[in-house]
Amino acid sequence: MIGRRRLVPISRRLLAGDPLDVAPRLLNTLLVCGERVVRIVEVEVYRGADDPASHAFRGATKRNATMFGPAGLLYVYFTYGMHWCANVVCRPEKVAGAVLLRAGAPLCGLEEMAAARPAARRERDLCSGPAKLCQALGITGAHDGADLLTGDLGIRLCTDGTEPPQDPGNGPRIGITRAAELPWRWWVPGDPNVSVPAGARLRQPAGVAGAPVVS
């Protein structure tokens, strides 16, 4: 329960679609890790074989195996030798695709999140980026392959009935060099936890998809 609202798991059928369709629908869903809960306010698509910025562009490897499904798994990867990032796996099984969880609005367990993110000076800094979100929730490589619908490893993707925005923010992806012009990032307009607000100047460091800058 969040307040008086009952949490309901997201449908696996919804997640089995094209990540370009799934991503905006994930806005305002809830990621639940024990007592820590965040509302997803920013997402970014990586489309597998159709996307040169995706980890799965050249096919399946030991590292990206989770991206090949089934839908509803959590794909967690390590980047820049420092940070974990988490993605919701989409598409039918054996067809790679994922939605990077770029930012969340903290709802519950703020003390635990602050302890995990001592560099965060404000509540809005706790989960305002993909690596920050993983730090705040305690997500690591041990959670790669977790089923977000059954909660087998203690992480669940749910809804409390809050609908995604009818007119979400939309723009290019962040932190990549290949296919960086594609408008495959969506966010909740006006939410202070979004990693890069509309109109902000984007820094595009060389590196893997969705490479974060954490502070």
C-alpha positions as CSV (number, residue, x, y, z in Angstrom):
1,M,0.0,0.0,0.0
2,I,1.1,3.6,-0.8
3,G,-1.1,5.7,1.4
4,R,-4.5,4.1,0.8
5,R,-3.7,3.0,-2.7
6,R,-3.2,-0.7,-3.4
7,L,-0.2,-1.8,-5.5
8,V,-0.9,-3.9,-8.5
9,P,1.9,-5.7,-10.6
10,I,2.3,-4.4,-14.1
11,S,1.0,-6.8,-16.8
12,R,3.7,-8.9,-18.5
13,R,1.6,-8.6,-21.7
14,L,2.0,-4.8,-21.6
15,L,5.8,-5.1,-21.3
16,A,6.1,-7.6,-24.2
17,G,5.5,-4.8,-26.7
18,D,7.9,-2.6,-28.6
19,P,9.9,-0.6,-26.0
20,L,9.0,2.6,-27.9
21,D,5.4,1.9,-27.0
22,V,6.2,0.5,-23.5
23,A,8.5,3.3,-22.3
24,P,6.0,6.2,-22.0
25,R,3.5,3.9,-20.3
26,L,6.1,3.2,-17.6
27,L,6.0,6.8,-16.5
28,N,4.3,7.1,-13.1
29,T,4.7,3.4,-12.3
30,L,6.3,2.4,-9.0
31,L,9.6,0.5,-8.5
32,V,9.5,-1.2,-5.1
33,C,12.6,-2.5,-3.3
34,G,11.6,-3.6,0.2
35,E,10.6,-0.5,2.1
36,R,12.0,1.8,-0.6
37,V,9.6,3.0,-3.3
38,V,10.1,5.4,-6.2
39,R,7.8,6.7,-8.9
40,I,9.4,6.4,-12.3
41,V,9.5,9.8,-13.9
42,E,12.0,9.4,-16.7
43,V,12.8,6.5,-19.1
44,E,14.9,5.8,-22.2
45,V,14.6,3.2,-24.9
46,Y,17.3,0.8,-26.2
47,R,15.9,-1.4,-29.0
48,G,18.4,-4.3,-29.4
49,A,19.3,-5.2,-33.0
50,D,17.6,-2.1,-34.3
51,D,19.7,0.3,-32.2
52,P,23.4,0.8,-32.6
53,A,23.5,2.3,-29.0
54,S,22.0,-0.8,-27.5
55,H,24.2,-3.4,-25.7
56,A,22.4,-6.1,-27.7
57,F,23.0,-4.5,-31.1
58,R,25.5,-7.2,-32.1
59,G,23.6,-10.1,-30.6
60,A,23.5,-12.1,-27.3
61,T,26.5,-12.3,-24.9
62,K,26.9,-13.4,-21.4
63,R,26.6,-9.7,-20.3
64,N,23.4,-8.9,-22.1
65,A,21.6,-12.2,-21.9
66,T,18.8,-10.9,-19.7
67,M,17.8,-8.4,-22.5
68,F,16.5,-11.3,-24.5
69,G,13.7,-11.9,-22.1
70,P,11.1,-12.8,-21.2
71,A,9.5,-9.4,-20.8
72,G,9.4,-8.1,-17.2
73,L,12.9,-9.0,-16.2
74,L,15.3,-6.5,-14.8
75,Y,18.5,-6.0,-16.8
76,V,21.2,-4.5,-14.7
77,Y,24.6,-3.5,-16.1
78,F,27.8,-2.0,-14.8
79,T,29.2,1.1,-16.5
80,Y,32.4,3.1,-16.3
81,G,33.7,0.6,-13.7
82,M,31.7,2.5,-11.1
83,H,27.9,2.4,-11.4
84,W,24.9,0.1,-11.9
85,C,22.0,0.9,-14.2
86,A,18.6,-0.8,-14.4
87,N,16.4,-1.6,-17.3
88,V,13.0,-3.1,-17.8
89,V,13.2,-5.9,-20.4
90,C,10.6,-5.6,-23.2
91,R,9.6,-7.4,-26.4
92,P,8.8,-11.1,-26.8
93,E,11.3,-13.6,-25.5
94,K,14.5,-14.0,-27.6
95,V,14.0,-10.5,-29.1
96,A,16.2,-8.0,-27.3
97,G,14.8,-4.6,-26.1
98,A,14.8,-2.7,-22.8
99,V,13.7,0.6,-21.2
100,L,16.4,2.3,-19.0
101,L,15.0,3.6,-15.8
102,R,16.6,7.1,-15.8
103,A,15.0,8.8,-12.8
104,G,12.5,8.3,-10.0
105,A,10.6,10.4,-7.5
106,P,11.3,9.1,-3.9
107,L,8.1,8.1,-2.1
108,C,9.0,5.7,0.8
109,G,12.1,4.7,2.6
110,L,13.8,8.1,2.1
111,E,16.1,7.6,5.2
112,E,17.4,4.4,3.6
113,M,17.9,6.1,0.3
114,A,19.8,9.0,1.9
115,A,22.1,6.6,3.7
116,A,22.8,4.9,0.4
117,R,23.4,8.2,-1.3
118,P,25.4,10.3,1.1
119,A,26.4,12.7,-1.7
120,A,22.8,13.7,-2.2
121,R,22.1,17.1,-0.6
122,R,18.4,17.3,-1.5
123,E,15.6,14.9,-1.8
124,R,15.4,15.6,-5.5
125,D,19.1,14.4,-5.8
126,L,18.4,10.9,-4.5
127,C,17.2,9.3,-7.7
128,S,17.7,11.9,-10.5
129,G,19.7,9.7,-12.8
130,P,20.0,6.0,-13.6
131,A,23.0,5.3,-11.4
132,K,21.6,7.4,-8.6
133,L,18.4,5.5,-8.7
134,C,20.2,2.1,-8.4
135,Q,22.3,3.4,-5.5
136,A,19.3,4.7,-3.7
137,L,17.4,1.5,-4.0
138,G,20.4,-0.8,-3.5
139,I,20.2,-2.4,-6.9
140,T,23.4,-4.2,-8.0
141,G,24.4,-6.9,-10.5
142,A,23.0,-9.5,-8.1
143,H,19.6,-8.3,-9.2
144,D,20.2,-8.9,-12.9
145,G,17.5,-11.2,-14.2
146,A,15.1,-10.4,-11.4
147,D,11.4,-10.9,-12.3
148,L,9.8,-7.5,-11.7
149,L,6.3,-9.0,-11.8
150,T,6.8,-11.9,-9.3
151,G,9.3,-10.0,-7.1
152,D,11.5,-13.1,-6.8
153,L,14.6,-11.0,-5.8
154,G,12.7,-8.4,-3.8
155,I,12.1,-5.9,-6.6
156,R,8.7,-5.3,-8.1
157,L,7.3,-3.0,-10.8
158,C,3.7,-1.9,-9.8
159,T,1.1,0.6,-10.4
160,D,-1.0,2.4,-7.8
161,G,-3.5,3.6,-10.4
162,T,-1.6,6.8,-11.3
163,E,-1.8,7.2,-15.1
164,P,1.1,8.2,-17.3
165,P,1.1,11.8,-18.4
166,Q,-1.1,12.4,-21.5
167,D,1.6,14.6,-23.0
168,P,5.0,13.4,-21.7
169,G,8.2,15.2,-22.3
170,N,10.2,13.7,-25.2
171,G,13.7,14.2,-26.5
172,P,17.0,12.7,-27.4
173,R,18.8,10.1,-25.3
174,I,21.6,11.1,-23.0
175,G,25.2,10.0,-22.6
176,I,25.7,8.1,-25.9
177,T,27.5,8.9,-29.1
178,R,25.7,6.5,-31.6
179,A,22.1,7.3,-32.6
180,A,22.1,10.1,-30.1
181,E,19.7,12.1,-32.2
182,L,16.8,9.7,-31.8
183,P,14.1,11.1,-29.5
184,W,13.8,7.9,-27.4
185,R,13.7,9.5,-23.9
186,W,10.4,10.4,-22.1
187,W,9.8,12.1,-18.8
188,V,7.1,13.5,-16.6
189,P,6.9,17.2,-17.4
190,G,7.8,19.5,-14.6
191,D,8.9,16.8,-12.2
192,P,12.0,18.0,-10.3
193,N,13.6,14.5,-10.2
194,V,14.1,14.3,-14.0
195,S,17.8,13.9,-14.7
196,V,18.0,16.5,-17.5
197,P,15.1,19.0,-17.7
198,A,13.8,20.1,-21.1
199,G,16.0,22.8,-22.6
200,A,19.1,21.9,-20.5
201,R,22.4,21.5,-22.3
202,L,23.3,17.9,-22.8
203,R,26.8,16.5,-22.3
204,Q,27.5,13.5,-24.5
205,P,30.5,11.6,-23.1
206,A,31.8,8.7,-25.1
207,G,30.8,5.4,-23.7
208,V,28.0,2.8,-23.4
209,A,24.3,3.5,-23.6
210,G,22.9,5.6,-20.9
211,A,26.2,6.4,-19.2
212,P,25.4,8.3,-16.1
213,V,27.2,11.1,-14.3
214,V,26.7,10.6,-10.6
215,S,27.1,13.0,-7.7
